Amino acid sequence: MPKDGKVRILVGTRKGAYVVEGDKRRTKWKVGPVSHEGSEVYHVAADPRHPGDVYAAVNSWFFGPTLWRSRNWGKGWKETGTPMTPLQKDRKPESGEPDPGNPVKRVLNNMWRIEPGLASEPNTLYLGADPHVVFRSSDLGKTWDPIDAINNHPAKKDWSPGAGGACLHTILVDPRDARRLYVGLSAVGTFRSDDGGESWKPTNKGVETPFLPNKFPETGQCVHHVAMDAADPDTFYRQDHGGMYVSHNRMDKWVRIGKPLGDDFGFGVASPASAPGRAYFVRLGGMARTTGEGHFQVHEWNDKSRTWKKLLSPTAFPGNFGVQREGITTDTLDPAGIYVGTTTGQLFVSPNAGKSWKLVPFGFPGIHSVNVANPPSD
């Protein structure tokens, strides 16, 4: 845990970034530093390798996307390096051929995901962005290198954006092997690299695309989010436009698990370190994209028993709530904390793996992302 003993919820919203501070009991919360007011903050992430370091993907309607870092839990921020996309093919001299010595640089549309590398690579960061691109930094975000094998994939000309744009929103690193990477792209699907990003394999077998004539293509799935099981890095839980899925073989094959819930559409999924074989989804049924049961609800998947459990009483929090792809997360404490932010600004917290829930008494702008400065389970 941080030396001051605090657990911190990092909240990215439509109008800034918030740090919400509490103690290890996770029952009382205070809204601490607020930053980037007025700007869309799609993701805020702590770097567990460097306690106090927090990154924010800020997407300003005026200044464009910029990446910021705080070294003191959000009290002060400095802009760090923001990658740009080289587009040599868009700039042609009189000969009509691309000019390799004078490439065009295009600012990213939006930044979606910040992912720290493993402890064995203390200066490595990954950044996912629109238009379907991922970058790697070896100096904590000062400079960035594009991962060209996915950014310039031969099939990219056929990739379509999702409703939120051409976002690369999920980046996962195998904790046993820094060269094994996973990404998720809307509306393309998931890919795995076993060689540090030099090559990529589509990993969407078994995932249905109900909106396409071919229901099970190699790519074209609109994956919304993927979570890795912390106790078994070969197991993944996936929330897709076409339902909820699990894979037990590094995404080589997916099995749909959400059908017993009825409409198993949603955006977010999380899996805590202290509850192996458990995953938490917020079901958003129908075209309204809200919880739909007349109240806030989280569904727990038990992978061992292959059963579902509703975690909240229908009378606990009445209303219809929207939750985005980064809107649910868990911490590393035991019992696990579960955190859910909504598009209407509510922040729900369970300090005991879903047995009880509280609403943080603060009205946030619409929430894009919820993350936790993960304390160890000591």
Residue, then its C-alpha position, 0 to 999 in steps of 0.5 A: m500500500p502507498k506509504d500514507g495508507k490510502v487507497r485511491i480511485l482514479v476517475g476519468t470523466r467528461k470534464g476532468a480527472y478526479v482522485v478519490e481517497g480512502d483507507k484500506r477499509r474502503t468504506k469512507w471516501k474523500v474527493g481529492p485532487v481534481s485536474h484537467e477540468g473541462s476536458e474529456v479524460y478517457h483513462v487514468a492509470a497508476d503505475p504500480r512500479h513507481p508509487g505516486d505516478v499517475y497518467a491521464a489520457v486527456n482528449s481536449w476538444f480544443f488542444g487535441p489529445t495530450l498525455w499527462r503525468s503526475r508524480n504525486w498522486g494527482k496533486g500536480w501534473k506535467e504534459t509528457g510525450t504525446p505520440m503522433t502517427p506518421l502517414q508517409k503515403d498521404r504526402k506525395p511529391e510531384s513524382g506521385e511517389p511517397d516521400p520517405g524523407n518527409p513524412v506527414k505527422r498526424v495527431l491522434n484522434n483520441m487516446w484510449r488506454i495507458e498500460p504500464g509494462l511489467a516490473s522487469e521493464p520499469n520504464t515501459l509504457y503502452l498507449g492505445a489510440d484512435p485510429h487503431v494504433v498502439f505505441r510503446s515507450s521505453d522512457l516512461g512516456k517521453t518518447w514513443d515508438p509505433i508498433d508497426a505490425i499492428n498499426n500498419h496491418p495488411a488488413k487494416k484497410d478493411w477495418s471499420p470503426g465502432a460507434g466510439g471510433a477506431c479505438l484500440h482500447t485494450i492492452l494486456v501484457d502476460p505477467r510471465d512473458a513481456r513479449r506476449l501482448y494482447v490488444g482489442l480494437s473496435a470494431v475489429g476484435t482481439f489480436r495476440s503477439d508472442d514476439g513483442g509486437e513483431s507479428w500479430k495473430p487474430t484471436n476471435k474464434g467462437v465470437e459471434t458478430p450478430f451485425l454481419p452476414n458472416k456470423f463468425p469471421e476471423t476479424g470484424q468483432c466489436v470487442h468492448h473490453v477484455a480482462m485477464d484472470a490474475a491467477d491464470p494468465d491463460t484465461f480471459y473474460r471478454q465483453d463483446h457486442g455479441g455477448m460475454y465470453v471466456s477463453h482458457n487458451r490465450m484467446d485461441k478460442w472463446v466460449r460464450i457464457g452470457k446467454p443465461l442472462g438473456d441480453d448479455f450486451g455490455f461494455g466493461v468486465a473486470s477480474p480481481a487478483s484475490a478472486p481467481g476464476r471470478a469475473y464481474f460484468v455490468r449488463l446493458g440490455g437493449m438499444a438504450r445501453t442502460t442496466g435495464e432492470g430498473h436498478f443498478q446491478v453487477h453480475e458475477w461469473n464463477d468460472k469453476s461452477r460456470t454459474w452467474k450470481k446477481l450481486l445487488s438487491p433490486t431495491a438498492f439503487p433504483g434507476n437505469f445506469g450506463v457504464q462504459r468500457e473502462g467503467i468497472t475495475t477491481d483492486t488487489l486487496d482481499p476481499a476484492g474491492i469492486y468499483v463501477g462508474t456510470t455515465t451519469g456520474q455515480l461511483f459505486v464501491s463494494p469493499n467485499a467482493g460484492k456483498s455490500w455496496k455504497l455510493v460515493p457521495f459526490g456527483f461526478p461528470g459522466i464517467h469514462s474510466v475507473n481505475v485503482a492505485n492498486p495496493p498490495s494485499d498485505 
